[in-house]
Amino acid sequence: MHVSIIGSGYVGTTVAACLADLGHEVVNVEIDEEIVETINAGEAPIHESGLAERIDEHAGPDASGNLRATTDYADVCETDVTFLCLPTPQAEDGSLDLAPMRAGSESLGRALAEQSDEDDHLVVVKSTVLPGTTEDVVGPILERESGTAIGEGVDLAMNPEFLRMGTAVQDFLEPDKVVVGATSDAAAGTLRDLYAPILDREETDLVETDVREAELIKYANNAFLASKVSLVNELGNIAKEYGADAYEVLEAVGLDDRISARFMRSGLGWGGSCFPKDVAALRAGAREQGYDPDLLDAVVSVNDEQPTRLVSLLEDHVSLDSARIAVLGLSFKPGTDDIRKSRALDVIDELQTRGASVVAYDPVAMDNVRAEYGETRFDGALEFASSPDDALSNADGAVVATDWPEFDELSFDGMAQRVVVDGRRIEIDERDLDVYEGLTW
């Protein structure tokens, strides 16, 4: 099938590369010329496991030719289906900024105005948007700009993504479910055909529903998981007060098939680009509808408190004023260079507020922190180390903020004080330390 993808962020790039891997011919439309050049050179513009190999295989001069990138929206007319994979940034009140979605829909609509009258085109919203956005915002824009009514040459559907940073390729190719919210049987049929190789897996469920339900499923999914993490952290905090091992407690709880063992590791909490934004948007949207989401408010409150609790634990053992503290890990989770809403950054803020100087290390995310925050958020006072051992050298204490596997084999001999507070329960030998403190165990 001929497919176009509007947007080359984490979602757009992953979807494009994976669809090309399934044998579809894919064109990625992106306004950033540098990203277009990167993809066409066969290189990945983001760090994501398994992505670079697929872009190298399908894009570039010596590749299969199943994937190419362009800045020209007119190329969508050569395709059968277009996915809108555009950013929906978070406004100050937690609501979504739909400006990129509106602009992309306008450009897409103008391009579709040039398609042949005999051709039908399916537009699929892949971005995470609140219920009503696909039909009440994107649809009318497409109708106005293309001069074609929805259902009379242009079809509309919602197909939410459930991609986790670090495992996005695997999540796309081996999903638990594919959710399709379509405005017509023909639109649903097109997506069934597109995803046929994935839907052939016994482990993948197909959920066909209406558009608004498909939009809300994504939010409900992430709100549930965020709530689970915050509840687990609350239980972990309680376990610590009793001197009990939260991990042993929660491992047993996870054996209940009504609960499951996934997302049962207490620690610093959730971050990244999905949970914080989606929970905030759902809370803001609920309030607009006249409902106060008290439980979700509590979920966020518990999550926001975890970095402060970690630093307070460290301060029980180290005087932080003028202390040199190593922060291990900057990405919000291992396997990605994404630092959006990373708990590590909140830990650094809190450490500096209490007078500590911070030296940080992360295997892939330091350049992103330098580019985004180096001279602003941390007032130029954040030092970066070339290795975890360099970060620990002469440190008065250390915190583990991201559970990168390479941290499991650390040596702490070079620390001025061998004090570690672990926010992720990495596999280290506590006998190598003077003080080992877990955040919630």
C-alpha positions in Angstrom: 0.0 0.0 0.0 1.2 3.6 -0.7 1.3 5.5 2.6 2.2 9.0 3.6 3.2 10.1 7.1 2.9 13.8 8.2 5.6 14.5 10.9 8.9 12.9 11.7 9.0 12.9 15.5 9.2 9.8 17.6 5.9 8.5 16.4 6.0 9.6 12.8 9.5 8.3 12.2 8.8 5.0 13.9 5.6 4.4 12.1 7.1 5.3 8.7 10.1 2.9 9.2 7.9 0.1 10.5 5.4 0.3 7.7 8.2 0.3 5.2 9.5 -2.8 7.0 6.1 -4.4 6.5 6.4 -3.9 2.7 4.5 -0.7 2.2 5.8 2.2 0.2 6.1 5.1 2.6 6.8 8.8 2.1 7.5 10.9 5.3 6.5 14.5 4.9 8.4 16.8 7.3 8.9 20.6 7.3 12.4 20.3 8.9 14.8 20.0 5.9 17.6 18.7 8.1 15.5 15.7 9.3 14.4 15.0 5.7 18.1 14.9 4.6 18.9 12.7 7.6 16.3 10.1 6.7 17.1 10.2 3.0 20.7 9.5 3.9 19.5 6.3 5.6 20.1 7.6 9.1 17.7 7.9 12.1 17.0 11.4 13.4 16.3 10.0 16.9 17.7 7.4 19.2 15.4 4.4 19.3 16.2 0.7 19.5 15.9 -1.0 16.1 15.0 2.2 14.2 18.4 3.0 12.7 18.7 -0.4 11.1 15.3 -0.2 9.5 15.8 3.3 8.1 19.2 2.2 6.8 17.5 -0.8 5.1 14.6 1.1 3.5 15.8 4.7 2.9 18.9 6.1 1.3 20.6 5.5 -2.0 21.4 1.8 -1.6 18.2 0.8 0.3 15.0 -1.0 -0.7 13.3 2.3 -1.6 10.3 1.6 0.6 10.9 4.8 2.6 11.8 8.3 1.6 11.3 11.8 3.2 10.2 15.1 1.6 9.1 18.6 2.5 6.5 18.6 -0.3 2.9 17.9 0.8 1.9 17.4 -2.8 3.5 13.9 -2.6 0.5 12.7 -0.4 -1.6 12.6 -3.6 0.5 9.6 -4.8 -0.6 7.7 -1.7 -3.8 5.9 -0.5 -3.7 6.8 3.2 -2.1 9.6 5.2 -1.3 9.5 8.9 -1.2 12.7 10.9 1.7 12.2 13.4 2.0 15.8 14.5 3.0 17.1 17.9 0.3 18.3 20.3 2.3 20.3 22.9 1.0 21.0 26.4 -0.2 24.5 27.2 0.4 26.1 30.6 -3.0 24.9 31.8 -2.4 21.3 30.8 -4.6 21.5 27.7 -3.4 20.6 24.2 -2.0 23.1 21.8 -3.5 22.0 18.5 -1.7 24.6 16.4 0.6 22.0 14.7 -2.4 19.7 14.1 -4.4 22.5 12.5 -1.5 23.7 10.4 -0.7 20.2 9.2 -4.4 19.5 8.4 -4.6 22.7 6.4 -1.5 21.8 4.4 -2.8 18.3 3.8 -6.2 19.6 2.8 -4.7 21.9 0.2 -2.6 19.1 -1.2 -5.6 16.8 -1.4 -7.5 19.5 -3.4 -5.2 18.6 -6.3 -5.9 14.8 -6.2 -7.9 13.2 -9.0 -11.7 13.2 -8.5 -11.7 9.4 -9.0 -9.2 8.8 -6.1 -10.4 8.2 -2.5 -8.0 9.1 0.3 -8.0 8.1 3.9 -6.7 10.5 6.5 -5.8 8.9 9.9 -5.1 10.9 13.0 -2.3 9.0 14.9 -1.4 11.8 17.3 -2.9 11.7 20.8 -5.9 14.1 20.9 -8.9 14.5 23.1 -12.3 13.2 22.0 -13.9 15.3 19.3 -10.7 16.6 17.8 -10.6 14.3 14.8 -14.2 14.9 13.8 -14.7 18.5 15.0 -11.2 20.0 14.3 -9.3 17.9 11.7 -12.4 16.9 9.6 -13.8 20.4 9.0 -10.3 21.8 8.1 -9.8 19.0 5.6 -13.2 19.7 4.0 -12.6 23.4 3.8 -9.1 23.2 2.3 -9.7 20.2 0.0 -13.1 21.2 -1.2 -14.2 17.6 -0.5 -16.7 16.4 2.1 -15.7 13.7 4.5 -17.1 10.5 3.1 -17.2 11.8 -0.5 -13.6 11.3 -1.6 -11.9 11.8 1.8 -12.4 9.4 4.6 -11.4 10.0 8.3 -10.2 7.7 11.0 -8.5 7.7 14.4 -5.7 5.1 15.1 -4.0 5.9 18.4 -0.4 4.8 19.0 0.8 2.9 22.1 4.5 3.2 21.6 6.9 3.3 24.6 10.2 5.1 24.3 13.1 2.6 23.9 10.8 -0.1 22.6 8.7 1.8 20.1 9.7 -0.4 17.1 8.8 -3.6 18.9 5.6 -2.1 20.3 4.5 -1.2 16.8 5.4 -4.5 15.2 4.2 -6.7 18.1 1.4 -4.8 19.8 -1.1 -6.0 22.3 -3.9 -4.3 20.4 -4.6 -2.2 17.3 -7.4 0.3 17.9 -9.3 1.7 14.8 -12.0 4.3 15.1 -13.3 5.0 11.6 -16.1 7.1 10.1 -16.9 4.5 7.5 -16.6 0.7 6.8 -14.3 1.5 3.9 -11.9 3.4 6.2 -11.8 0.5 8.7 -11.2 -1.9 5.9 -8.2 0.0 4.6 -6.6 0.0 8.0 -7.3 -3.7 8.4 -5.5 -4.3 5.1 -2.6 -2.0 6.1 -2.1 -3.8 9.4 -2.8 -7.3 8.1 0.8 -8.6 8.8 0.5 -7.4 12.4 -3.1 -8.6 12.9 -2.1 -12.1 11.8 -0.4 -12.4 15.1 -2.5 -14.4 17.7 -1.2 -12.0 20.4 -2.6 -8.9 18.8 -6.3 -7.9 19.3 -8.1 -5.7 16.8 -10.5 -3.1 18.5 -12.9 -1.4 16.0 -14.9 1.4 17.5 -16.1 4.9 16.8 -13.7 7.8 16.5 -14.3 9.4 19.9 -14.0 6.1 21.7 -10.7 5.5 19.9 -9.4 8.9 21.0 -10.3 8.3 24.6 -8.9 4.8 24.7 -5.4 6.2 24.5 -6.0 8.6 27.4 -7.7 6.0 29.5 -4.8 3.6 28.8 -2.1 6.0 29.9 -4.2 7.4 32.8 -4.6 3.9 34.2 -0.9 3.1 33.9 0.1 6.4 35.4 -2.3 5.7 38.3 -0.9 2.3 38.8 2.7 3.7 39.0 1.7 6.3 41.5 -0.3 3.8 43.6 2.8 1.5 43.5 5.0 4.4 44.6 2.6 5.2 47.4 2.7 1.6 48.6 6.4 1.7 48.3 6.7 4.8 50.4 4.4 3.1 53.1 6.5 0.0 53.0 9.7 2.0 53.6 8.1 3.5 56.7 7.5 0.0 58.0 11.0 -1.2 57.1 9.5 -3.7 54.6 10.9 -4.4 51.1 8.4 -2.9 48.7 9.7 -4.9 45.8 9.0 -8.2 47.6 5.6 -7.0 48.6 4.6 -5.8 45.1 6.1 -8.9 43.4 3.6 -10.9 45.3 0.8 -8.5 44.6 1.6 -8.8 40.9 0.9 -12.5 40.9 -2.8 -11.7 41.1 -4.1 -12.1 37.6 -6.5 -9.1 38.1 -3.5 -6.9 38.7 -0.4 -8.4 36.8 3.3 -7.7 37.5 3.8 -5.0 34.9 4.4 -1.4 36.1 4.9 -2.8 39.6 8.4 -1.3 40.3 8.3 1.5 42.8 10.8 4.3 42.3 11.1 7.9 41.0 7.9 7.8 39.1 6.8 8.4 35.5 8.0 11.0 33.1 8.6 11.2 29.3 6.4 12.7 26.6 3.2 10.6 27.1 2.0 10.1 30.7 2.6 13.7 31.9 1.0 15.3 28.9 -1.8 12.8 28.5 -2.8 12.9 32.2 -2.6 16.7 32.2 -4.8 17.0 29.1 -7.3 14.5 30.4 -7.5 16.5 33.7 -7.9 19.8 31.9 -10.5 18.3 29.5 -12.5 16.8 32.3 -12.6 20.2 34.1 -13.8 21.8 30.8 -16.6 19.3 30.9 -17.5 20.2 34.5 -15.9 17.2 36.2 -13.2 17.4 38.9 -10.8 14.4 38.4 -9.7 14.1 42.0 -8.1 10.7 41.6 -5.9 11.9 38.7 -5.0 15.0 40.7 -3.7 12.7 43.5 -1.9 10.5 40.9 0.1 13.5 39.8 0.7 14.8 43.3 2.3 11.4 44.4 4.4 11.4 41.2 5.6 15.0 41.7 6.7 14.3 45.3 9.0 11.3 44.5 12.1 13.4 43.4 11.9 15.5 46.6 11.7 12.3 48.7 14.8 10.9 47.0 16.8 14.1 47.7 15.6 14.2 51.3 16.8 10.6 51.8 20.2 11.6 50.5 20.2 14.6 52.8 19.7 12.2 55.8 23.3 11.0 55.1 25.1 13.9 53.3 25.1 17.6 54.1 24.1 18.9 50.6 25.3 22.5 51.0 28.4 22.7 48.8 28.4 18.9 48.4 29.4 17.3 45.1 26.6 14.9 44.0 26.7 12.5 41.1 23.4 12.0 39.2 23.4 8.8 37.1 21.0 8.9 34.3 19.2 11.8 32.6 16.8 10.2 30.1 13.3 9.5 31.6 13.9 5.8 31.1 16.7 3.6 29.7 16.8 2.9 25.9 16.0 6.4 24.8 17.6 9.9 24.7 14.2 11.5 25.5 14.5 13.9 28.5 11.0 15.3 28.4 9.6 15.5 32.0 12.5 13.3 33.2 12.5 12.8 36.9 16.3 13.1 36.8 16.0 16.8 35.9 13.6 17.4 38.9 16.2 15.7 41.1 18.9 18.0 39.8 16.7 21.1 40.4 16.1 19.9 44.0 19.8 19.2 44.7 20.8 22.6 43.4 18.1 24.3 45.5 19.6 22.7 48.6 23.1 24.0 47.7 24.7 21.0 46.0 26.9 21.0 42.9 25.9 18.3 40.4 27.9 16.2 38.0 25.7 14.1 35.7 26.2 11.2 33.3 23.9 9.5 30.8 25.1 7.2 27.9 22.9 9.0 25.2 21.0 11.9 26.7 23.6 14.4 27.7 23.7 16.3 24.4 19.9 16.8 24.7 20.2 18.2 28.2 23.1 20.5 27.0 21.0 21.8 24.1 17.8 22.2 26.0 18.8 23.3 29.5 22.5 23.7 29.9 22.6 27.4 30.2 19.1 28.2 31.4 17.4 25.7 33.7 20.6 24.9 35.6 22.2 28.3 35.3 25.3 26.8 33.6 26.1 25.0 36.9 25.5 21.4 35.7 28.7 19.5 35.0 28.7 16.5 32.6 31.0 13.5 33.1 32.4 11.3 30.3 31.6 8.1 32.2 29.8 7.0 35.3 33.1 6.4 37.1 34.2 10.0 36.3 30.8 11.2 37.7 31.4 9.3 40.9 35.0 10.4 41.3 35.3 12.5 44.5 31.5 12.7 44.8 30.1 13.2 48.3 27.0 11.2 47.3 25.2 9.8 44.3 21.7 9.2 43.1 20.5 6.7 40.5 17.8 8.4 38.4 17.7 6.1 35.3 18.2 2.3 35.4 20.7 2.0 32.5 22.1 -1.6 32.5 25.7 -0.3 32.5 25.1 1.1 36.0 24.8 -2.5 37.4 28.6 -2.9 37.3 29.7 0.3 38.9 32.8 0.8 41.1 32.4 3.3 44.0 36.0 3.3 45.2 36.6 6.9 43.9 33.9 8.5 45.8 34.7 10.9 48.7 31.8 9.4 50.6 30.3 6.1 49.3 26.7 7.1 49.8 24.1 6.1 47.1 20.4 6.7 47.0 18.9 4.5 44.3 15.7 5.6 42.7 15.4 2.6 40.3 16.8 -0.4 42.2 19.7 -1.2 39.9 21.7 -4.4 40.4 24.6 -3.2 42.5 26.4 -4.8 45.4 25.5 -2.9 48.5 28.6 -4.2 50.3 30.7 -1.8 48.0 29.0 1.2 49.8 29.1 2.9 53.2 25.4 3.8 52.8 22.9 2.3 50.3 19.4 3.7 50.4 16.5 2.8 48.2 13.8 5.3 47.5 11.0 3.1 48.4 12.6 -0.1 49.8 
